[in-house]
Amino acid sequence: MKKKGFTLIELIAVIAVIAVLSVMVLPSIINIFNKNVDTITQIQENEILDSAKMYVEDYCNNPMNSDYKQDCNSNFKVIDENTRYVCISYLQSKGLVDNVYYEDTTCNGLVVFNKDDMDVFSNGKTYLYCGSDYRTDGKDYSSYCN
């Protein structure tokens, strides 16, 4: 008499092989997902920095008129003599930057500029704060743009 189907030992062996493969593959999949989220955040930070550089160039470094200079004086805020910042929320209100998200959380933050060798604010770095998550390494500027 011929048996049809699998024996219990064969089924357990297949389940064990699937479990071992899952344990080996799952961390890699999670790692790939986390790298993608970090890459997307880095791309957003770079886009914000580019927009902030354009704002500083147009409104502060080479203003077209006195209204632009006045806008710069009130929104390109001073940290110290060589450091200034512009809030991302302000750039969003001007239509220069879209909302920034990280894992379904809206991010806030600022772009900090330092003077370069030519005494111009051109060296910038984006700092994002997404809920309680501190997205950007470096100094804590989270209280500057509340």
C-alpha positions as CSV (number, residue, x, y, z in Angstrom):
1,M,0.0,0.0,0.0
2,K,1.4,3.4,-1.0
3,K,1.3,6.3,1.4
4,K,0.2,9.7,0.2
5,G,1.4,12.9,1.9
6,F,4.3,13.7,4.2
7,T,5.3,12.1,7.4
8,L,5.3,14.1,10.6
9,I,9.1,14.1,10.7
10,E,9.3,15.5,7.1
11,L,6.9,18.3,8.0
12,I,8.9,19.2,11.2
13,A,12.1,19.2,9.2
14,V,10.6,21.6,6.6
15,I,9.3,23.9,9.3
16,A,12.7,23.9,11.0
17,V,14.5,24.8,7.7
18,I,12.0,27.7,7.1
19,A,12.5,28.9,10.7
20,V,16.3,28.9,10.4
21,L,16.1,30.7,7.1
22,S,13.7,33.3,8.6
23,V,16.0,33.9,11.5
24,M,19.0,34.5,9.1
25,V,17.1,36.7,6.6
26,L,14.9,38.8,8.9
27,P,17.7,41.0,10.4
28,S,19.0,41.8,6.9
29,I,15.6,42.9,5.8
30,I,15.2,45.1,8.9
31,N,18.6,46.6,8.3
32,I,17.8,47.4,4.7
33,F,14.6,49.1,5.8
34,N,16.4,51.2,8.4
35,K,19.1,52.2,5.9
36,N,16.4,53.4,3.5
37,V,14.7,55.5,6.2
38,D,18.0,57.1,7.1
39,T,18.8,57.7,3.4
40,I,15.5,59.4,2.8
41,T,16.0,61.6,5.9
42,Q,19.5,62.5,4.6
43,I,18.1,63.5,1.2
44,Q,15.5,65.7,3.0
45,E,18.2,67.3,5.1
46,N,20.2,68.1,1.9
47,E,17.1,69.6,0.2
48,I,16.4,71.8,3.2
49,L,20.0,72.9,3.3
50,D,19.9,73.8,-0.4
51,S,16.7,75.8,0.1
52,A,18.2,77.6,3.1
53,K,21.3,78.4,1.2
54,M,19.2,80.0,-1.6
55,Y,17.3,82.0,1.0
56,V,20.4,83.3,2.6
57,E,22.0,84.1,-0.7
58,D,18.9,85.9,-2.0
59,Y,17.8,87.7,1.2
60,C,20.9,88.2,3.2
61,N,24.2,87.9,1.3
62,N,23.0,89.7,-1.9
63,P,19.5,91.2,-1.1
64,M,17.6,92.6,-4.1
65,N,16.1,95.4,-2.1
66,S,15.5,96.7,1.4
67,D,12.4,94.5,2.0
68,Y,14.6,91.4,1.4
69,K,17.3,92.8,3.8
70,Q,14.6,93.5,6.4
71,D,13.2,90.0,6.0
72,C,16.8,88.6,6.5
73,N,17.4,90.7,9.6
74,S,14.2,89.4,11.3
75,N,14.4,85.7,10.2
76,F,18.1,84.9,9.9
77,K,18.7,84.9,13.7
78,V,22.0,85.3,15.5
79,I,23.5,82.7,17.8
80,D,26.9,84.5,18.0
81,E,29.0,86.7,15.8
82,N,30.0,83.9,13.4
83,T,26.9,81.7,13.6
84,R,23.3,82.3,12.5
85,Y,20.3,80.2,11.8
86,V,17.0,80.0,9.9
87,C,14.1,77.9,11.1
88,I,12.7,75.2,8.8
89,S,9.2,76.4,9.8
90,Y,10.0,79.8,8.4
91,L,11.3,78.3,5.1
92,Q,8.0,76.3,4.9
93,S,5.9,79.4,5.4
94,K,7.8,81.0,2.5
95,G,7.0,77.9,0.3
96,L,10.7,77.0,0.0
97,V,10.5,73.7,1.9
98,D,7.9,71.0,2.1
99,N,6.9,69.3,5.4
100,V,9.6,66.8,6.6
101,Y,8.6,63.4,7.9
102,Y,10.4,60.7,9.7
103,E,8.5,57.5,10.5
104,D,5.1,59.3,10.3
105,T,6.3,62.1,12.6
106,T,6.5,65.7,11.4
107,C,9.9,67.1,11.9
108,N,11.0,70.6,12.9
109,G,14.4,72.0,13.0
110,L,16.7,74.7,11.7
111,V,19.7,75.3,9.4
112,V,22.8,76.7,11.1
113,F,25.3,78.8,9.1
114,N,28.8,79.7,10.0
115,K,30.9,82.4,8.3
116,D,33.4,81.2,5.8
117,D,36.9,82.7,5.0
118,M,35.3,85.5,3.0
119,D,33.1,86.6,5.9
120,V,30.0,85.3,4.3
121,F,27.4,82.9,5.9
122,S,27.7,80.0,3.5
123,N,28.7,76.9,5.5
124,G,25.4,75.3,6.6
125,K,24.2,72.2,8.5
126,T,20.6,71.0,8.9
127,Y,19.4,69.9,12.3
128,L,16.1,67.9,12.4
129,Y,14.0,67.1,15.4
130,C,11.2,64.6,14.8
131,G,9.0,64.3,17.9
132,S,11.3,63.0,20.7
133,D,13.8,61.6,18.1
134,Y,17.0,63.6,17.6
135,R,17.7,63.0,13.9
136,T,20.9,64.9,13.5
137,D,24.1,64.4,15.4
138,G,25.7,67.5,16.8
139,K,24.7,70.4,19.0
140,D,21.2,70.6,20.6
141,Y,19.4,73.4,18.9
142,S,16.0,72.0,19.5
143,S,14.8,75.0,21.6
144,Y,15.7,77.6,19.0
145,C,12.6,77.2,16.7
146,N,9.7,76.5,19.0
